[in-house]
Amino acid sequence: QVQLEDSGGGLVQAGGSLRLSCTSSGRTFSNWAMGWFRQAPGKEREFVAAMWWSGGMTRYADSVKGRFTMSSDNDKNTAFLQMNSLKPEDTAVYYCAASGRIYSDNYYDVRRYDYWGQGTQVTVSS
């Protein structure tokens, strides 16, 4: 069983930065991928970023490219999402997710992720 714990959210002014963390426990494999998704009130959960533990591809939603960076510390089984130049529209609950079924053509699909963190609130004030 895999458990994910995400953290690092908070309240920040527009233009500010936050770094989210997601620590996994339980058994994962180098070919697994980690993803970040977000969900704003009244909206569907949407893809933000994804990367593979093996150090392969990293992918971002167009809305966050150039502002968000995903990275990992494999020794600590932890993934990070560095969020810079935050905007009010980035306000949402952010979730990390993990799966062994992620490939180059489905990394953005919420249905492909099997394990989820509890979510961490990010609020960006204008």
C-alpha angles and dihedrals in degrees: 000000000000122000125191127199118191126190145153103087124135147130118303136164121249110279092030131116139237133179119214122202131202120191120191127206127188127040121331131160135225091248092058122106131219123212140188121215133174136205126198121197111285093007135101122257109269136199118257108166143337138191140172123244088228090067096252127130124353117200133191138191112251090243093064103033112128092016105059127053126191121205140157144215101212094188089061096037088234131137124197136203113201108199118194133174090024119199131202088250089063088070108121145105107281121213130190118213139185136202144162090214100070121120137167092274102046108034091113095053112105090202092065095063117090104184128049139187121230093255134248125229119240116189121183116192123206 
